[in-house]
C-alpha cells in the first residue's frame, strides 16, 4: 500500500501542512503556557495581598467578622480552625466548607498552590494562598482563594487554540497547493507537449517561460534536446535517402553488367566486365565509406583529440598530395589546435582535391592566427563560385552546373564531410570572397594551456 502521494504538488502540500502543524502546535502550547502563567500570577498576587491582610488582622485581633470583601468577591477568604471549622469568612465564602484541606506546618507557614474541585463541566479551580497565622499548635489558617477563569478550567482555551492551529494549517496547505500548482504549471505544460511530440513531428517545441530559474532552464534544455534529436533523425533520414539514391546507380550498373555477362558469356570480354565491376565496386565502397563517416561525425563521436600544429599538418598533407598545379604555401608558426588528426587530414585532403580539380594553374594553402582562432585557407584560381551557390556546394551530392563540375568523379560528399569535420571540432568552414577563383576558409579554436598546465581550447566558437 502506497502512503506517499504520487504528485509533487500533493507531497509538498502535505510536508508544508505537517511542518505548519508542528510549528503552530508548539506555538499554541507556548501561548497556552504563557497565558496560564500570566493569569495565575496576577490572580495569586491578588490572593496574596488579601490573604496577608487577613492574616495580620488575625494576629493583632483587628480582623472584622465577617471579613469585608474588598475585591468585589473575586478573592474568597476563610479563617479555619484546626479540625476544619470555618470561624470567619468573606460574604462570598460564608457557609461554605473550607476551600482546601491542605494545612501548612509551623516551619512552612505560607503555601501557594492551585487546587481543583468537581468534575467537568462543573469543575472549579482556585489559586490559593494558605497562611498559618502563628507557629502555635492550635493556630488558625487563613485561606485566600481566587477562582481561575472558566476558559482555563474547562479546556475552552485549548480548544480555541487547537481550532486556530487547524485553521492556520489549512491556510498554509491551501497557499502551498496554489503556489506549487502555479510553479509546476509550466512543468505540466512541458510534460504535455513532450507527450504529444512523436517521431513523425519533431519540429514542435515545449513552451519556454522567461527568467533564469530551474523551470526555464529545464525548458531550454528540453528544447535543445529536441533540436539535437530532430537533427539526429534528420541525419538518419538523409543517410537513408542519400544511400538509397546514390547506391542505386552503381548497383544497377554492376548488376546489369554481371547479368549480361552471365546471360551472354560468349559475347562479353570477361576482363572488361571484371574491370567495370571493380570500378563500380570501388565507387560503392567510396560512397559507403563517406556516408558512414558523415553519420559518425553527425552523432558526435568520441574520438580522442590531441594537440596539433595546424601549419605542420598542412605542410605535411600538401607535400603528400599529388598535385598537377603549382602550389604555394604561406604557413605561419605556432598555430596550435586540438583535434583528431585523421579527421583534420581528411578535411584538408578534401579541400586540396577540390582546389586541384578546379584550379587553372595555381593553389595557395595558408595557415595563420586570426584573433582567437586558427585560420586555414585553400585558394584556387579557377572559375570561382557564385555567392548564391556558396552554401549549396556543402550539401551532399551537390555538383554545380558550371565549369567547377568538370572532371568530378568523386562521390559528391567531399565538401560536406569537410564542413562536418570542422563543426565537430568547434569550428567553421565557409567560402569567402576572392577573385579570381574560390577561397575556402576554415577557422578552429586555438589550443591553449590552462593555469594547471593541462591542455584546453580557447572558449568561444570561431566566427
N, C-alpha and C positions, 0 to 999 in steps of 0.2 A: 504494500500500500504506500503510495507516494503522498507524503505530507508536505513536501516542498512545492510551492506554486511554480508552474512552468513559466509563467510570464515574468519578465524582469520588472515590469510595472507593478505587478502584484507583490513580488518579493520585496521590492524597495518600499512599497507602501506598508507591508507587514513589518519590516525592520524598523521603519520610522515610527509606526504605531507602538511597537514594543519598547523602543528607546524612549518615546514620549511618555508611555505609561510608567516606566521606571523613574524617569526624571520627575514627572509631575507627582507620582506617588510618593517619592522621597520628599519632595517639596511640601506635599499635603501633610505628611507625617510631621515634618518640621513645623509647619504652620499650626497644626493641632497642638503640638507640644508647647510652642511659644505662647499661643493664646491661653491654654490652660495654666501655664506657669504665671503669666501676667495677671490673669483674673484671680487665681489663687493668692498671689502675692498681695494684690490690692485688698481682697476680702480679709486675708489674715491680718493685714495691717489695721483694718477697722476693728476686727475682733480683739487684737492685742490692746488697742487703745481703750476700748470699753472694758475688757476683762481686767486690765491692770488698775483702772479707776475703781472698779467694784471691789477688787482685792484690797486696795488701800483703804477703802471705806470699811471693809470688814475688820481690818486690823486696828483702825483707830476709832471704830464704833460709830462712824458717821454715815454709814450706808442706809439710805431710806428704804422703807418697806411699804409698798412694792418698789422695786428699783425703777427709777424713771427711765423711760425709753427715749434716749437722745439720738437715735439713728433711724427714726421712722419705722421701727420694727425690723430693720434689716439684721440687727445683731440681737440674738436671744441670750440673756444672761440668767444663770441659775446658781444659787448657793446651796450646796448639797452637803449634808452631814454624813459622817460615817454610817453605813447601813443603807444609804441611798435615799434618805428623806430630804425633799426639797424644802428649805426653810425660807427662801426668798427668791424672787424672780421678777423679770420684766413682765409687763402685761401679756406680751405675746407668748410667753413660756409658762405662765401660771397654770396650775392644774395639769401640767404635762409631766410625764416621767422624766427622769434625768436624761439629758441628751447623749450622755456617754457613760459607760461603765468603767472607763479607764481611771485609775486612781494614782495620782502622782505620789512618789515616795518622798520622804523627808529630805533626802540628799539630792533629789532631782525634782524641784518644786514646780517647774514650769514645763509643760509639754505642748507642742504644736503638731497637729495631725489632721487628717481627713477621715471621716467616718460616714458610712452609708447605712441606711435602714430600708427594709422593704424590698420588694421585687418590682421589676418593670411591669406596667408603665407608672406605678405609684411610688417608685423608688425616690428617696431623698438622700442627698449627700450634703454634709456640713464641713466647713473648715472650722476647726475647734482649737481654742487655746484653753488648756486646763491649768489652773494656778492653785497650788496648795497655799492657803493663807499663812500658816506658820509651820514650824517644824514639830509642833506638839503632836502627840499620837492621836488626839481627838480633834485635830484641826479640820475645819471645813475646806471644801474645794469649790472654787469659783470656775464655772464653765461659761465661756463666751463663744457662742456658735453662730456662724453666718451661713446660710444655705448657698450652695452653688447654683448658678443659673441652670434652668431646665435643659437647654441645648447641650450643656456639658455633662449632663447626667443620663439623659435618655438616648444618647447617640445621634441626636439630630445634627450636631456639627459635623460628626464623621460622615453621616450620610450626605450632607451638603458638599463636603469636600470630595467625597467619592464621586458624586454626580458632576462636580466641576472637573475632576480629573478625566472622567469619561467623555465629557463634552470637549475638553481640550484635546484629548487623544483623537476624538473623531474629527476635530477641525484639522489637526496635523495630518491625519491619514487622508482627508479629503484634499488638502493642499498638495501633499506629496503625490497623490494619484493624478491630480491635474497637471502639476509641474512635470512629473516624469512622463506623463502622456504627451505633453507638448514637446518635451525634449526628445522623446523617442518617435514622435510623428515622422520626422524625416527618415529615420531608420526604417520604419514600416513602409514608407514610400519607396525607399531604395530596394527593400526586400520584394515588394510587389512588382516593381519594374524589372528586377532581375528574374523573377519567376516568369514574367511574360516574354522575356528575351529567349529566343530559340536559336538553334544553329542556322536556321534559314534566314534570320533577320538579326544580324549583329550590329546594325547601324544605330540602333536605339541606345540611349544613354540614361543613366539614373539621374533624378533631379539633384542638383548640386546647390546646397544652401550657401549663403555668404558667410564670411568670417573665417577664422583660423582654428575653430575648436575641433574636437575629435570627430564629430559627425561630418563636418565639412571635409576634413582630411580623408575620412572613410569614403565619402562620395567621390572625391578626386581620385583616390586610389582605385576604387571600383571602375570609374570611367577609364583610367589609364590601363587597367587590366583588360577592359573590354576593347580598348584600342589595340592593345597587343594581340588579343585573341582574334579580333577582326582581321588584323594584318596577317596573323599566322594562318587563319583559314583562307584568306585571300591568296597567300603564297601557296598553300596546299592546292587550291583550285587552279591557280595559274600553273603550278607544276604539272598537274594532271592535264590541263589544256595544252600546255606547251609540249609536253611529252607526246600526247596523242597526235598533235598537229605535226610536229617536226619529225617524229619517228615513222609516221605513216609513209612518207615518200621513199626514204631509203629501204624500208622493209618491203614496200610494194615492188620497188625495182629489183631488190635482191630476190624476192620470191618469183618475179616474172622471169628473170634470167635463169634461175635454177629450174623452174618448171619447163621453160623452153629447152634447156639442155637435157632435162630428163625425158621429155617427150620426143625430141628430135636430136639424139646424140650424134647422129651421123652428119647433121647439118651445122654443128657448132664446133668452134675451136675451144677445146677444153681449157687450154691455158688462158685464153681470153676471158672465158666465163669465170674461172677461178680468180683472175686478177680483178675483174669487175666486182665479184662478190667480196673480195678482200677490201676494195675501196669502199664499198657500201658498208662493210663491217667496221672499217676504221671510222667512217663518218658516224655510224651508230654509236660506237664507243665514245667518240669525242662528244657527241650531243649528250649522252647519258652522264658522262663524267662532269660536264659543265652544269647540267641540271642538278645533279646531286650536290655539287659544290654550292650552287645558288641556294638550294634548300637548306644545306648545313649552315651557311652564312646567315640565312634569314631566321634561323632558330637560335642564334646567339651561342654558337658552340663554345666549348670551354678549353680551346687550345691554349697552351702555355705561351705567354708573351715574354719577350726578352728585350733588353736594351740594345738598340741597333743604331749604327751611324748611317743615316739615310744617304749621305753623299757617297760613302764607301759602297753601300748596297747598289746605288745607281751606277757607279763606275764599274763594279763587277758584272752586273747584269748587261750593261751596254757592251762591255768587252766580249761577253759570251754570245751576244745576239748576232746572227748572220745578216749584216746589213749589205745592201747593194747601193745605198745612198751615202752621201757624205754626212758624217755625224760630228757635231760639235758639242763638247762638254763644258759647262760652266758650273762647277761644283764648289760650293762653299765648304767650310770646315766647321767641325763641332756643331752638327745638326742632329742631336740625338732624339730618337723616338722609341716608344715601346710598342712592340707588335709581334706578330707571328711571321717569322722570316719567310717561310714558303708562300704565305698568302701575299705578302708585300712583293715578293719576287714575281708571283703570278700577275699581280696588278701591273707592275712595271712592264713585264713582258707583253701583256695585252695592249698597253699604251704604245709600246715600241712597234708591235705588229701593226697596229692601226696607222701609226705615223709612217712606217715603211711602206705600207700598201697605198698610201695616198700622197706621199711627198713627190714633188717633181725632181728635186735634186739634193735637198738637204734636210736633216733633222737636228734639232737642238734640244739637249737634255740639260736642265738647270736645277740646282738644289741650293736653297738659301733659307735664312731665317726671315720671318715676316711678323713682327710683333711677338706674340707668344706662341706662334705656330711655326712648324716646319713646312716649307713650300717646295713642291716638286712640280716642274713644268716639262711637258714634252710638246715641242712645237714642230710642225712641218710646213713646207712652203707649197702645199698643194692648193686645190681649188677652194678650200675653206668650207665652212658650214653656215648656212643662213641662220640668223637669230631665231627664226620661228622653228627651226629643226634642232636646236641645241639640246633640248630635253628629250626629244624623240629618239636620238641616237642611243640613249642609255636604256631604252626599252628593249625587252627581249625580242630577238629575231627581227629587229628593225634594220632595213637597208634602205638608204635614201635613193631616190630615182635621179641621181646626179652622177657626176664623174667620180664621186667618192666610192661608188659601189663597184667600180671596176676591179676585176680580179678578186672579188670577195668570195673566197672559198671556205670561209670558216663557218662556224655554227650560228653566227649572229648573236652570240652571248658574251663576247669578249668585253665590251664596254659595260654591259650590265653587271658582269662579275666584278669588274674593276671598281665600279661605284659601290657595290655591296661590301667589298673588302674595305674600302675607305670608310664607309659608315660603321662597319663592325669595329674599326679602330678609333671611333670617335671623331672622324674627320669628314671632309667633303671632297667631292670631285665634280668639277664643272668645266664648261668651255668658256674661255674668256675672249674678249675682243683682241684680234691680232690680224694684221694684214701684211702680206697675203698669207694664206694658209689657215690652219686651225691650231689653237693652243689649248691643251688640256692641263688644268692646274689642280693638283691635289694638296690639301692642307691637312696636317695632322698635329695633334698637341705635342709640344716639346716634352721630352722626358726630363724631369728634374729630380734632384736628390732631396729627400725630406731632412729635417733637422737631425733625426736619429740615424741618418746615413742610409736608410732604406730607399729603394727607387720608387718613384711615383710619376705622375703625369701632371702637367700644369692644368689647373682647373679651367673649365670653360670650353665650349665647343668651337672649333675654328669656324670663322665666318666666310 
